Amino acid sequence: MNARNMYGLIWLVFLIIPLVLVWTLHPVAVGWKVLGTCGTVLFGVVYCWIAVSGQKPFDRVEPLKIRHVVAAAGLLLIPVCLTIPSLGVAVTSFAPYFASLGVFGLSFVAALCWSTATLFFTVAVPLIFSPQSFLMSVAGPALVILCLTLVKFIEVREVAEQKMKNELDLVKEREAISRDVHDMLGHTLTVVSLKSQLALKTVHTDPARCEAELRELMTLNQRALEDVRTTVGRLRTPDLATQVDEAENAMRAAGVHVTRQGDWATWDPERRAVVAWAVREASTNIIRHANATSCTLAFDDNGVTVTDNGNGLEGSREGHGLTGLRRRVDEAGGTVTLSDMGDGTELRVEFA
């Protein structure tokens, strides 16, 4: 049984109200009081069964069909009928349970109609059969039904807001992909187009120039292929442990001695994912550009520090990968610091 089922069963405590009313409200024979008590207990058992079996959908995402809710209400109505001789119009104390079936089981419009119908009968029964006890019989149940409806409205609003947020996140992700593809491939493909046209014009008039242009085209195509692989790689969220192992293996294969310090056992999943991007970007730059022979990956409670003994920054400008990393870390509430150590480079990703 999950937590939401347990939450639904908590309301069984309030069946103490009809139990007390059965024995105190009307001066009827003891037999009727016993029958009313049995009916109330049976109501609790049926309600419990409905909740646990999933007929009352405390944890459902898809709404039930109206016939399922009507069937559940019909089952609950049987024990309620046993309490009528001892409770009279006070049977309205069961109304919130009936209302909850539809409010939490149906779509919003259907739930609103169901709660309205339940509220109507809650008001109509005392008004017709016992006007003198109208306020006592209606006030409590009606207030609970209105509160249940309000909770349903708030829940629907939250679901709608979450759906909108997910759609906005998807739009942002698409924009990020578009930006990455444009930044990485736009310039390269433009140059490829120009050089292809130039090679075509010189194929007969200047074969040597044409050959040179074609060789440059091969280089550009290889670079574009690497850029595509890099872009596709960025779209996959890496596992930190896997990424660290892959980075270490790649750097060792390139002749870089790797030292790992600390661990990330206390980090949450979001931080691990962001740091995995950082390790990927740092190791790629070390292999491609640093000419380093050693690297240290130091993990602590607040982040990671990647240090190498390579060329340092040497006035190099920040590339697409590091720019994208800064954006990811910033969105996760962290900072990226890149420092030239004189005899190498230090990349620090830190979270508050």
C-alpha positions in Angstrom: 0.0 0.0 0.0 1.5 3.4 -1.0 1.4 6.6 0.9 -1.5 8.1 -0.9 -3.7 5.1 -0.1 -2.7 5.5 3.6 -3.7 9.2 3.3 -7.1 8.1 2.1 -7.6 5.7 5.0 -6.8 8.4 7.5 -10.3 9.8 7.0 -11.8 6.6 8.4 -11.2 8.2 11.8 -14.1 10.5 11.2 -16.5 7.6 11.1 -16.5 8.1 14.9 -19.1 10.8 14.3 -21.9 8.6 12.9 -20.9 5.9 15.4 -21.6 8.4 18.2 -24.7 9.7 16.6 -26.1 6.2 16.2 -26.3 5.8 20.0 -27.1 9.4 21.0 -29.2 11.1 18.3 -32.6 9.4 18.4 -34.3 7.3 21.1 -34.8 4.2 18.9 -34.7 0.6 19.9 -31.3 -0.9 20.8 -31.6 -3.3 17.8 -31.7 -0.3 15.4 -28.7 1.1 17.2 -26.8 -2.1 16.8 -27.8 -2.3 13.2 -26.6 1.3 12.6 -23.3 0.4 14.3 -22.8 -2.6 12.1 -23.7 -0.5 9.0 -21.1 2.1 10.0 -18.4 -0.5 10.6 -19.3 -2.2 7.3 -19.1 1.1 5.5 -15.6 1.6 6.9 -14.6 -1.9 5.7 -16.0 -1.4 2.2 -14.4 2.1 1.9 -11.1 0.6 3.0 -11.4 -2.2 0.4 -12.1 0.3 -2.3 -9.1 2.4 -1.4 -6.7 -0.5 -1.1 -7.9 -2.2 -4.3 -7.4 0.9 -6.3 -11.1 1.5 -7.0 -10.7 4.8 -5.2 -7.8 6.2 -7.1 -5.7 8.1 -4.6 -2.6 7.6 -6.8 -4.1 7.3 -10.3 -2.9 9.6 -13.1 -5.7 8.7 -15.6 -9.2 9.5 -14.3 -11.7 6.7 -13.8 -14.8 6.3 -15.9 -18.0 7.5 -14.3 -19.5 4.0 -14.2 -16.6 2.9 -11.9 -17.3 5.7 -9.5 -21.0 5.0 -9.5 -20.3 1.3 -8.8 -18.1 2.2 -5.9 -20.7 4.6 -4.5 -23.4 1.9 -4.9 -21.3 -0.5 -2.8 -21.0 2.2 -0.1 -24.7 3.0 -0.2 -25.6 -0.5 1.0 -24.2 -0.2 4.6 -25.4 3.4 4.7 -29.0 2.2 4.3 -28.5 0.1 7.5 -27.9 3.3 9.5 -31.0 5.2 8.4 -33.3 3.9 11.2 -30.9 5.1 13.9 -29.4 8.2 12.2 -32.3 9.6 10.2 -31.2 12.6 8.1 -27.8 12.5 9.9 -26.8 10.0 7.3 -25.4 13.1 5.6 -22.3 12.6 7.7 -21.3 9.9 5.1 -21.6 12.4 2.3 -18.0 13.5 2.2 -16.9 9.9 1.6 -19.1 9.7 -1.4 -17.9 13.1 -2.7 -14.3 12.0 -2.4 -14.9 9.1 -4.8 -15.7 11.4 -7.6 -13.5 14.4 -6.7 -10.3 12.3 -6.6 -11.4 9.7 -9.2 -12.8 11.7 -12.1 -11.5 14.5 -14.4 -12.1 18.0 -13.2 -15.3 18.8 -15.0 -16.9 15.4 -14.0 -15.5 15.8 -10.5 -17.2 19.2 -10.2 -20.5 17.8 -11.4 -20.2 14.9 -8.9 -19.4 17.1 -5.9 -22.2 19.4 -6.9 -24.7 16.5 -7.0 -23.4 15.2 -3.7 -23.8 18.6 -2.1 -27.3 18.9 -3.5 -28.5 15.6 -1.9 -26.7 16.6 1.3 -28.7 19.8 1.5 -32.0 18.4 0.1 -32.4 15.4 2.4 -32.5 17.3 5.7 -34.4 20.2 4.1 -37.2 17.8 3.0 -37.4 15.3 5.9 -36.2 17.3 8.9 -36.0 21.0 8.4 -35.6 21.6 12.2 -32.2 19.9 12.2 -31.2 21.3 8.8 -28.2 23.3 10.0 -26.8 20.5 12.2 -27.1 17.9 9.5 -25.7 20.0 6.6 -23.0 22.4 7.9 -20.2 19.9 8.5 -20.6 17.6 5.5 -21.2 20.6 3.1 -18.0 22.3 4.4 -16.0 19.2 3.8 -17.4 18.7 0.3 -16.5 22.3 -0.6 -13.0 21.8 0.8 -12.5 18.6 -1.2 -13.6 20.4 -4.4 -11.1 23.2 -3.6 -8.3 20.7 -3.2 -9.2 19.2 -6.6 -9.1 22.6 -8.2 -5.7 23.3 -6.7 -4.4 19.9 -7.8 -5.6 20.5 -11.4 -3.9 23.9 -11.4 -0.7 22.4 -10.2 -0.8 19.7 -12.9 -1.5 22.3 -15.6 1.4 24.5 -14.3 3.7 21.5 -14.3 2.7 20.6 -17.8 3.4 24.1 -19.0 6.8 24.1 -17.2 7.7 20.8 -18.9 6.7 22.3 -22.3 8.9 25.3 -21.6 11.8 23.1 -20.6 11.3 21.2 -23.9 11.4 24.4 -25.9 14.6 25.5 -24.1 16.2 22.1 -24.8 15.3 22.4 -28.5 16.7 25.9 -28.6 19.9 24.7 -26.9 20.2 21.9 -29.5 19.7 24.4 -32.3 22.2 26.7 -30.8 24.8 24.0 -30.5 24.3 22.7 -34.0 24.5 26.3 -35.4 27.6 27.2 -33.4 29.5 24.1 -34.2 28.5 23.4 -37.8 27.3 26.6 -39.3 30.7 28.1 -39.9 32.3 24.8 -41.0 29.6 24.0 -43.5 29.7 27.5 -45.0 33.4 27.2 -45.6 32.9 23.7 -47.1 30.4 25.2 -49.5 32.7 28.0 -50.6 35.7 25.7 -51.1 33.6 23.2 -53.0 32.7 25.9 -55.5 36.3 27.1 -55.7 37.5 23.5 -56.4 34.9 23.1 -59.1 36.0 26.3 -60.8 39.8 25.4 -60.8 39.5 21.7 -61.6 40.6 22.3 -65.2 42.4 25.7 -65.0 44.5 25.1 -61.9 44.6 21.4 -60.9 47.2 22.0 -58.1 44.9 24.6 -56.5 42.0 22.3 -56.9 43.9 19.5 -55.1 44.8 21.8 -52.3 41.2 22.9 -51.9 40.0 19.3 -51.9 42.5 18.4 -49.2 41.2 21.3 -47.1 37.7 20.0 -47.7 38.7 16.6 -46.3 40.1 18.3 -43.2 37.0 20.4 -42.7 34.7 17.4 -43.2 36.6 15.5 -40.6 36.3 18.4 -38.2 32.6 18.7 -38.9 32.2 15.0 -38.2 33.9 15.4 -34.8 31.7 18.4 -34.1 28.6 16.3 -34.8 29.8 13.6 -32.5 30.5 16.2 -29.8 27.1 17.7 -30.2 25.3 14.3 -30.0 27.4 13.4 -27.0 26.3 16.5 -25.2 22.6 15.6 -25.7 23.1 12.4 -23.7 23.1 13.0 -19.9 26.2 11.0 -18.7 26.4 9.0 -15.5 29.2 10.5 -13.3 30.9 7.3 -12.3 30.8 6.0 -15.9 32.0 9.4 -17.2 34.9 9.6 -14.8 36.1 6.0 -15.7 35.8 6.8 -19.5 37.7 10.1 -19.0 40.5 8.4 -17.1 40.8 5.6 -19.7 40.9 8.2 -22.5 43.5 10.3 -20.9 45.7 7.3 -20.0 45.4 6.1 -23.6 46.7 9.6 -24.6 49.7 9.3 -22.2 48.3 11.3 -19.4 48.7 10.0 -15.8 45.5 10.5 -13.9 45.0 10.8 -10.1 41.6 10.7 -8.5 40.9 12.2 -5.1 37.7 12.2 -3.0 34.3 11.0 -4.0 30.7 12.2 -4.7 28.8 9.9 -2.4 26.8 12.7 -0.8 25.8 14.6 -4.0 22.3 14.7 -5.4 21.6 13.4 -8.9 21.4 16.8 -10.5 24.9 17.8 -9.2 26.3 14.5 -10.4 24.9 15.0 -13.9 26.4 18.5 -14.2 29.8 17.5 -12.9 29.8 14.6 -15.4 29.5 17.2 -18.2 32.4 19.1 -16.6 34.6 16.0 -16.4 33.8 15.2 -20.0 34.6 18.7 -21.2 37.8 19.0 -19.2 39.2 15.6 -20.3 38.4 16.3 -23.9 40.3 19.7 -23.7 43.3 18.1 -21.9 43.6 15.4 -24.6 43.2 17.7 -27.6 44.9 20.9 -26.5 46.8 20.8 -23.3 49.8 18.5 -24.2 49.7 17.4 -20.5 51.4 14.4 -18.9 49.4 14.4 -15.7 45.9 15.3 -14.5 44.2 15.3 -11.1 40.4 14.9 -10.5 39.7 16.2 -7.0 36.1 15.7 -5.7 34.9 17.3 -2.5 31.6 18.2 -0.8 31.2 21.4 -2.9 32.3 20.4 -6.4 35.2 19.1 -8.5 38.6 20.5 -9.5 40.4 19.3 -12.6 44.1 20.2 -12.8 46.7 19.4 -15.5 50.3 20.3 -16.1 49.9 21.2 -19.8 50.3 24.4 -21.8 47.9 26.5 -19.7 45.5 28.9 -21.3 48.1 30.8 -23.3 45.6 33.5 -24.4 43.3 30.9 -26.0 39.6 31.9 -26.2 36.8 30.0 -24.6 35.3 27.4 -27.0 31.7 26.2 -27.4 32.1 23.3 -25.0 33.2 25.5 -22.1 30.5 28.1 -22.9 27.9 25.3 -22.8 29.3 24.0 -19.5 29.1 27.4 -17.9 25.5 27.6 -18.9 24.7 24.2 -17.5 26.4 24.8 -14.2 24.8 28.3 -13.9 21.3 26.7 -14.4 22.1 24.2 -11.6 23.2 27.1 -9.2 26.9 26.6 -9.5 30.0 28.5 -10.8 32.8 27.6 -13.2 36.3 29.0 -12.7 39.1 28.5 -15.2 42.6 29.4 -14.1 46.0 29.5 -15.7 48.4 28.0 -13.2 51.5 28.9 -15.2 52.5 25.2 -15.7 49.0 24.0 -16.4 45.3 24.8 -16.1 42.7 24.4 -13.3 39.0 24.0 -13.9 36.8 24.4 -10.8 33.1 23.6 -10.8 31.6 24.6 -7.4 28.2 24.6 -5.9 27.1 26.7 -2.9 
